Amino acid sequence: MESTPLFSALLSFLFVIGLLLATLWFVKVKGVKLGGVSGQSIRVLNVQRLSSKHQLQVVEYDGKRLLLGIGPSQITLLDTQSLADEGVATATTLEDKAGGSSAFASVLDKELKTSD
């Protein structure tokens, strides 16, 4: 049986599509990691778009929270916070809500009184 060029091209096309689908299925089932750091997780906690090309991201990595400024050609580390410091910050916030004195509130009160 002789195969025509059209039949041969169609068979080759179907074979390539089948390989593509098999590869996609394998990646979906196995969860292949592309790049990244092995053994450590990176989580994006929040994204704030500033413009169409610029954004701020809060990322959690290696026991730290990172504030990243992301532009079209660079990524800038703006701030870091240890997750161990978070417990201290939370306790301070709860103390302020419970009626403790806040440095910000006292400065604000002084400024408001001097502006009158």
Secondary structure as the mmCIF struct_conf table of DSSP 4:
data_model
#
loop_
_struct_conf.conf_type_id
_struct_conf.id
_struct_conf.beg_label_comp_id
_struct_conf.beg_label_asym_id
_struct_conf.beg_label_seq_id
_struct_conf.end_label_comp_id
_struct_conf.end_label_asym_id
_struct_conf.end_label_seq_id
HELX_LH_PP_P HELX_LH_PP_P1 GLU A 2 THR A 4
HELX_RH_AL_P HELX_RH_AL_P1 PRO A 5 LYS A 30
TURN_TY1_P TURN_TY1_P1 GLY A 31 GLY A 31
BEND BEND1 GLY A 35 GLY A 36
TURN_TY1_P TURN_TY1_P2 SER A 38 GLY A 39
STRN STRN1 ILE A 42 ARG A 49
BEND BEND2 LEU A 50 LYS A 53
STRN STRN2 GLN A 55 TYR A 61
TURN_TY1_P TURN_TY1_P3 ASP A 62 GLY A 63
STRN STRN3 LYS A 64 ILE A 70
BEND BEND3 PRO A 72 SER A 73
STRN STRN4 ILE A 75 SER A 82
HELX_RH_AL_P HELX_RH_AL_P2 LEU A 83 LYS A 97
TURN_TY1_P TURN_TY1_P4 ALA A 98 GLY A 99
HELX_RH_AL_P HELX_RH_AL_P3 ALA A 103 SER A 115
#
